[in-house]
């Protein structure tokens, strides 16, 4: 396929747009804000009636935002932060309200639960996989311990895909852009046959990385993706629906480029560094390709017991196999300074959930049982370069080999009841409760080559927790309500698979508990021309699981129950229909944290006065302007302009050390504030044969902002190495829908 430059795209797209414009009768455009239906509480209900701080995007919004994977939404949700893992662009570290985790080790669970069609994604590995046609994405902020019991002290993200319709339709989308971008997305719905409806999705594409590799191997950030999804819906009678889904994603990539951002210690003068983004780099060793395979099966059975009750069974099996290679701060003048050669992960998970959802005249209820099992292995072989050669020249040496086996099991029973008293229909009182049991097993083998520290260890522990929730909601008017919510969240305890001693590997990291109070308003005004949803919250953490960057191995954070904390903040989502067809979306998040106790695991000293949470920008905002032009020709012309801004934020807390000589909380572990401009111009609904044709010209990071998305501190050759976000890019979408 031919590759197009940004200049060529700018010439092609306006020509296509102008060629279809001709005077015509105006079509009706939006005159009120569209209602959003969510399933955040396991039932379909209006976003405005759900007493939770939540942001939701429907299918049209996701298309307009250019969302192809979950990472694309991070700049449109207040208090949400996502950072890629150092050796994999497909692994995301998700934080909501400053709660998440910096590492992807199998022995620890994330603080934000991610669900695809009600299936819990246990690993952050592969979260940035290609997604099929989406119906909706919901982001629930704050602990969701009663209905989402799998480690949701920060919040939950629900991804809902489109189901087979039983009617024929075909949608083909082609995307071309700079950096040799091309992408093809084919989505087909087949007509229903013998009560069976079939849907096929096949998405594939590739893009060259932003940093050219002048040596051997792929560019830094290269990606080649393939994703297949088969969905079958069986409806033998109107009260029963069975949904089966098989999905598979394959991602081959070149690792991100981590460049040195400051000069290092003596002996490393030849290491190139710059505070500006490198466009190319050379290596003394070939850069190996990283690979990720993810596949899964799921079966969902829905019985409509009556008009008021539904029984649902959700069963799933998923597996992943990843082999990643990372060469930090590479250059032609030096051997590999620090490299994972390779880092391999294999994981399998099984889950089963039974839900009963129903309503009576005064009660809405949800009850269920949950079972989860996970098995996984990790293996890493790390190499390091030290000035041990003649005249202090750099010599590459083996650092460590580490393998770990993890087995986790979880069982839970849960329920939630909402009471609307007969004597006051505007009042809604909701109570929820969940009992969870988590079993953990870890086996670690480690060889530390430099000092000969070799050990094998095994550890087991079971954790129990009851997580309650209580909320009050008051309908002030038909279009406005207030709510007050108290909830407790629970993140299962774990072990450190990256520990450097038997003592550290067998000492459990206890469960993290958060108790949160939230008050909010959901409101619409001026005949649904203005929507204002806002919330304030305060969350208290016990046994907070905190990550530390140790000087012995900066690329492998470890976790401890090191602190107590209080996180306070506020969020606002505002949508305004400024005029017919002209929509404004504004979102803002504020996070303030007070760290009460942080014990340095190496010294036992309280360093809470220095500690700052990772991925918790104090201020974050997004502004989105969307305008649909009066109908002027063969199609609908629409323009979208988006700006997002993130305050400065920490990447992880470094403990300093003799190699780097960095003090505690050295500002090198900070990502500075930055803002991004994105835009999209689309022309849709062009009648062609039996379908519709559409075009969209888009640009991302229009100001070509140089901003960091991650950093690692404490390396001995540089106080900080980091990876920059993608530079300015342009592309053209061509979409044909046949119905």
ZIVENUR-V154738 format. One record per backbone hydrogen bond with DSSP energy under -1.0 kcal/mol. CO is the residue of the C=O (numbers start at 1). NH is the residue of the N-H. E is the energy in kcal/mol with one decimal. If there is no record, write none. Layout:
BEGIN
<<CO NH E> <CO NH E>>
END
This chain:
BEGIN
<<5 9 -2.1> <6 10 -2.1> <7 11 -1.3> <8 12 -2.5> <9 13 -2.6> <12 16 -2.0> <13 17 -2.4> <14 18 -3.2> <15 19 -1.9> <17 20 -1.3> <20 634 -2.5> <30 581 -1.5> <36 47 -3.2> <38 45 -2.2> <39 42 -1.9> <45 38 -3.0> <46 49 -1.4> <47 50 -1.2> <50 52 -2.5> <53 141 -2.8> <55 139 -3.0> <57 137 -1.8> <58 62 -2.2> <59 63 -2.2> <60 64 -2.3> <61 65 -1.9> <62 67 -2.4> <63 66 -1.1> <68 131 -2.0> <69 72 -2.0> <70 73 -1.6> <73 76 -2.2> <77 80 -1.5> <79 97 -2.5> <81 95 -3.0> <83 93 -3.3> <85 88 -1.9> <90 128 -2.2> <91 85 -2.3> <93 83 -1.8> <95 81 -2.8> <96 99 -1.6> <99 96 -2.2> <105 108 -1.7> <111 154 -2.8> <113 157 -2.8> <114 121 -3.1> <115 159 -2.9> <116 119 -1.5> <119 116 -2.3> <124 92 -1.6> <124 127 -1.7> <126 129 -1.4> <133 162 -2.2> <136 160 -2.9> <137 57 -2.4> <138 158 -2.8> <139 55 -2.0> <140 156 -2.1> <144 148 -2.0> <149 151 -1.9> <152 144 -1.5> <154 142 -2.4> <155 113 -2.1> <156 140 -3.4> <157 115 -3.1> <158 138 -2.8> <159 117 -3.0> <160 135 -2.7> <160 136 -1.9> <166 192 -2.4> <169 189 -2.8> <170 738 -3.5> <171 187 -2.6> <172 736 -2.7> <173 185 -2.6> <174 734 -2.8> <175 183 -2.1> <176 732 -3.0> <179 208 -2.9> <181 177 -1.9> <182 206 -2.2> <183 175 -2.6> <184 204 -2.7> <185 173 -2.5> <186 202 -2.7> <187 171 -2.7> <188 200 -2.6> <189 169 -2.0> <193 196 -1.5> <195 235 -2.3> <196 193 -2.8> <197 233 -2.7> <198 190 -2.8> <199 231 -2.7> <200 188 -3.0> <201 229 -2.4> <202 186 -2.6> <203 227 -2.9> <204 184 -3.4> <205 225 -2.9> <206 182 -2.0> <207 223 -2.4> <211 220 -2.0> <212 281 -2.4> <216 287 -2.6> <219 222 -1.5> <220 211 -1.4> <222 254 -1.7> <223 207 -2.2> <224 252 -2.5> <225 205 -2.1> <226 250 -3.0> <227 203 -2.6> <228 248 -2.6> <229 201 -2.5> <230 246 -2.6> <231 199 -2.6> <232 244 -2.7> <233 197 -2.6> <234 242 -2.3> <237 240 -2.0> <239 304 -3.1> <241 302 -3.0> <242 234 -2.9> <243 300 -2.8> <244 232 -2.9> <245 298 -2.0> <246 230 -2.9> <247 296 -2.2> <248 228 -2.9> <249 294 -2.6> <250 226 -2.1> <251 292 -2.0> <252 224 -2.4> <253 290 -3.3> <258 329 -1.7> <259 722 -2.2> <260 274 -2.2> <265 268 -1.6> <268 271 -1.6> <279 212 -2.5> <281 214 -2.8> <290 253 -2.6> <291 323 -2.7> <292 251 -2.7> <293 321 -2.3> <294 249 -2.9> <295 319 -2.6> <296 247 -2.1> <297 317 -2.6> <298 245 -2.2> <299 315 -2.6> <300 243 -3.0> <301 313 -2.4> <302 241 -2.1> <303 305 -1.1> <303 311 -2.8> <308 359 -2.0> <309 306 -1.7> <310 357 -2.9> <311 303 -3.2> <312 355 -3.2> <313 301 -2.7> <314 353 -2.3> <315 299 -2.9> <316 351 -2.2> <317 297 -2.8> <318 349 -2.6> <319 295 -2.3> <320 347 -2.3> <321 293 -2.2> <322 345 -2.9> <323 291 -2.6> <324 343 -2.5> <326 340 -2.2> <337 385 -2.0> <338 328 -2.7> <339 383 -2.1> <340 326 -1.5> <342 381 -1.9> <343 324 -2.8> <344 379 -2.4> <345 322 -3.1> <346 377 -2.5> <347 320 -2.5> <348 375 -2.4> <349 318 -2.4> <350 373 -2.5> <351 316 -2.4> <352 371 -2.5> <353 314 -2.9> <354 369 -1.7> <355 312 -3.1> <356 367 -2.0> <357 310 -2.9> <358 365 -2.8> <362 420 -3.0> <363 360 -3.2> <364 418 -3.2> <365 358 -2.3> <366 416 -3.0> <367 356 -2.9> <368 414 -2.4> <369 354 -2.4> <370 412 -2.3> <371 352 -2.4> <372 410 -2.8> <373 350 -2.7> <374 408 -2.7> <375 348 -2.8> <376 406 -2.9> <377 346 -2.4> <378 404 -2.3> <379 344 -3.4> <380 402 -2.3> <381 341 -3.5> <382 399 -2.6> <382 400 -1.2> <383 339 -2.2> <384 397 -3.7> <386 388 -2.5> <386 395 -2.6> <389 392 -1.6> <390 393 -1.4> <393 389 -2.7> <395 386 -2.2> <397 384 -3.0> <399 449 -1.7> <400 382 -2.7> <401 447 -2.9> <402 380 -2.5> <403 445 -2.8> <404 378 -2.3> <405 443 -2.2> <406 376 -2.1> <407 441 -1.8> <408 374 -2.9> <409 439 -3.0> <410 372 -2.5> <411 437 -2.6> <412 370 -2.6> <413 435 -2.6> <414 368 -2.5> <415 433 -2.5> <416 366 -2.5> <417 431 -2.5> <418 364 -2.1> <419 429 -2.5> <421 424 -1.2> <424 427 -1.5> <426 475 -2.5> <428 473 -2.6> <429 419 -3.4> <430 471 -2.7> <431 417 -2.8> <432 469 -2.1> <433 415 -2.1> <434 467 -3.1> <435 413 -1.8> <436 465 -2.0> <437 411 -2.2> <438 463 -3.3> <439 409 -2.1> <440 461 -2.0> <441 407 -2.1> <442 459 -2.2> <443 405 -2.5> <444 457 -2.5> <445 403 -2.7> <446 455 -2.1> <447 401 -2.1> <448 452 -1.5> <452 454 -1.1> <453 448 -1.9> <455 446 -2.6> <457 444 -2.4> <459 442 -2.4> <461 440 -2.7> <463 438 -2.9> <465 436 -2.8> <467 434 -1.1> <468 488 -1.9> <469 432 -2.7> <470 486 -3.5> <471 430 -2.7> <472 484 -2.5> <473 428 -2.5> <474 476 -1.1> <474 482 -2.5> <479 524 -2.2> <480 477 -2.1> <481 522 -2.6> <482 474 -3.2> <483 520 -2.4> <484 472 -2.8> <485 518 -3.0> <486 470 -3.1> <487 516 -3.2> <489 514 -2.0> <491 512 -2.1> <494 509 -3.6> <496 499 -1.1> <501 505 -2.2> <502 506 -1.9> <509 494 -2.5> <512 491 -2.4> <513 542 -2.8> <514 489 -2.8> <515 540 -2.8> <516 487 -2.4> <517 538 -2.1> <518 485 -3.4> <519 536 -2.6> <520 483 -2.4> <521 534 -2.1> <522 481 -2.7> <523 532 -2.2> <525 529 -1.8> <525 530 -1.8> <528 33 -2.5> <529 577 -3.2> <530 525 -3.1> <531 575 -2.6> <532 523 -1.3> <533 573 -3.4> <534 521 -2.4> <535 571 -2.6> <536 519 -2.5> <537 569 -2.0> <538 517 -2.4> <539 567 -2.7> <540 515 -2.5> <541 565 -1.2> <542 513 -2.2> <544 562 -1.0> <546 560 -1.9> <548 558 -1.9> <549 655 -1.8> <553 556 -2.0> <558 548 -2.7> <560 546 -2.4> <560 562 -1.7> <562 599 -1.5> <563 544 -2.2> <564 596 -2.0> <564 597 -1.4> <565 541 -3.0> <566 594 -3.0> <567 539 -2.9> <568 592 -3.3> <569 537 -2.2> <570 590 -2.8> <571 535 -2.4> <572 588 -2.2> <573 533 -2.6> <574 586 -3.1> <575 531 -3.3> <576 578 -1.1> <576 584 -2.9> <579 582 -2.6> <581 628 -2.6> <582 578 -1.5> <582 579 -1.1> <583 626 -2.8> <584 576 -2.8> <585 624 -3.1> <586 574 -3.4> <587 622 -2.3> <588 572 -2.2> <589 620 -1.8> <590 570 -1.6> <592 568 -3.5> <594 566 -1.8> <598 607 -3.0> <600 604 -3.4> <605 600 -3.0> <607 610 -1.7> <607 611 -1.3> <618 591 -1.9> <619 647 -2.4> <620 589 -3.0> <621 645 -2.8> <622 587 -2.4> <623 643 -2.8> <624 585 -2.8> <625 641 -2.6> <626 583 -3.3> <627 639 -2.8> <632 22 -1.1> <636 684 -2.5> <637 629 -2.4> <638 682 -3.0> <639 627 -3.0> <640 680 -2.5> <641 625 -3.1> <642 678 -2.8> <643 623 -3.1> <644 676 -2.7> <645 621 -2.2> <646 674 -1.9> <649 671 -3.8> <650 615 -2.9> <653 549 -2.5> <654 665 -1.2> <657 661 -2.6> <663 666 -1.2> <666 669 -2.2> <667 670 -1.3> <669 651 -2.5> <671 649 -2.4> <674 646 -2.6> <676 644 -2.2> <677 702 -2.6> <678 642 -3.1> <679 699 -2.6> <680 640 -2.8> <681 697 -3.0> <682 638 -2.8> <683 695 -2.7> <684 636 -2.8> <686 693 -2.7> <688 691 -2.4> <690 739 -1.3> <691 688 -2.5> <692 737 -2.9> <693 686 -2.2> <694 735 -2.8> <695 683 -3.2> <696 733 -3.2> <697 681 -2.9> <698 731 -2.3> <699 679 -2.5> <700 729 -2.0> <701 704 -2.2> <707 725 -3.3> <710 723 -1.7> <712 721 -2.3> <716 265 -1.2> <719 714 -1.1> <720 261 -2.4> <721 712 -3.0> <722 259 -2.3> <723 709 -2.5> <723 710 -1.1> <729 700 -2.6> <730 178 -1.7> <731 698 -2.5> <732 176 -2.1> <733 696 -2.1> <734 174 -2.7> <735 694 -2.6> <736 172 -2.9> <737 692 -2.8> <738 170 -2.5>>
END
